[in-house]
Every structure is written in structure tokens, then in C-alpha cells.
Amino acid sequence: MARCFGEGDEVYAAYHDREWGVAPADFGEGEAELFERLSLEVFQVGLSWRLMLTRRENFGRAFAGFDPGRVALFDDDDVTRLAADPTIIRNRRKIQATIANARALVAMHAAGEALGPLIAAHRPARVITRRSSFADLPASTPESVALAGALKGRGFTFVGPTNMYALMQALGVVDDHLATCPIARTRPATDAQRVSDIWDTVSETTAPGA
């Protein structure tokens, strides 16, 4: 059986097998992992995800480990520095968006909100889909449209329905492993068979550090 993607590519296959569709290990600890995943989706727009994977370590170094509190303090000099860094993606608009998103996340935390519960609140009623090819999967859904809108309403930018659906797939908010994928064989085939997972239990009131 063939993976959804990554056959013949060690880097891409490892990402598929170990991380794609898997929720973060924890919540409420500053949300650096969620912020990293969202930021990589921002940078990936118009590019390949494999490129993000090969430069992921560089992104982490350039963006202070994706600690939103630290990135929120970046200024124009940091934008200029990052725009000249050949080890990441030197797109000034995406760099500025990542800094703006860090500031928006910090503001959420100050208001007692957190990114994890916001994403969980936009989880669709149906979360498992077993289709035969990626061509059969949607580019966006009503839930990803709503999530993008909720994020934009909180000051996030470069977050649209398409890359937010990709984020939902990557985080396991929805399970879009194809019917032909060996990973799918280890998971429930229908929502009726699924047991509660982390996205079911993330409270809408969970705040960082709670």
C-alpha cells in the first residue's frame, strides 16, 4: 500500500509517517509548536511543503524557536535581517506576517485565549475521510473558512481557508489519510469507530499555562 505522499523521499516519508495528522504533544505551554506549524503554513503558500521541511531547522533558529513572545518583539531590523537570510524563505510579506501573527497570539494569551482551543472549536463534525486520491480532497471547507475568519478577526494575517485547511490536516484536526495509506489501516475508518482524541478534549477555556 502506498503512502498519501512521500514514497521514495526519506524526508517527506518521515514527515508523513510521524507527524502529518498528529496533534501536538501538549497545549497550554506557550503554544510554540502550534505557532511553528501555523507559521510554516504561512511560508508554504505558493511553495512546496518539502521545501519547508528541509528548512525547518533554519526557520526555528531564525524565529527564536517560534516562541511567540520573543517573535512578537521583532522589529524592522529583524525583518531586514530575515529578508537577507538565504537559509529560510526570504519573502518580506511572509516574514512580516509571522511577526504580526506572533503579536496576535500574544494578545490572545493576554486576553485569556489560546490557539489550540480556537482551532479545536472549528473541528468539523466529520473528521475522518477515506478517499482514494488527494484529487478527491477539498482545498478548503466551511470550517477552515470559519477558522481563517476567526484568526483574521484576532489580527492574524496570511491565513486563508486553503492553508488553514492544510493546517487542520497536518495537526490531525481532520484525518485525511487516503484509503490506500498504511497509516489509515492503523486508525478508525469512520467517525463512529473513533475514540476521543486530544482535539476532543481541548477545552475552549484552556489558556496557556493552565
C-alpha positions, 0 to 999 in steps of 0.5 A: 500500500502506498503512502498519501505522499512521500514514497521514495523521499526519506524526508517527506516519508518521515514527515508523513509517517510521524507527524502529518495528522498528529496533534501536538504533544501538549497545549497550554505551554506557550503554544510554540509548536502550534505557532511553528506549524501555523507559521510554516503554513504561512511560508508554504503558500505558493511553495512546496511543503518539502521545501519547508521541511528541509528548512525547518531547522533554519526557520526555528533558529531564525524565529527564536524557536517560534516562541511567540513572545520573543517573535512578537518583539521583532522589529524592522531590523529583524525583518531586514535581517530575515529578508537577507537570510538565504537559509529560510524563505526570504519573502518580506510579506511572509516574514512580516506576517509571522511577526504580526501573527506572533503579536496576535497570539500574544494578545490572545494569551493576554486576553485569556485565549489560546490557539489550540482551543480556537482551532479545536472549536472549528473541528468539523463534525466529520473528521475522518475521510477515506478517499482514494486520491488527494484529487478527491480532497477539498482545498478548503471547507466551511470550517477552515473558512470559519477558522481563517475568519476567526484568526483574521478577526484576532489580527492574524494575517496570511491565513486563508481557508486553503492553508488553514485547511492544510493546517487542520490536516497536518495537526490531525484536526481532520484525518485525511489519510487516503484509503490506500495509506498504511497509516489509515489501516492503523486508525478508525475508518469512520467517525463512529469507530473513533475514540476521543482524541486530544482535539476532543478534549481541548477545552475552549477555556484552556489558556496557556499555562493552565 
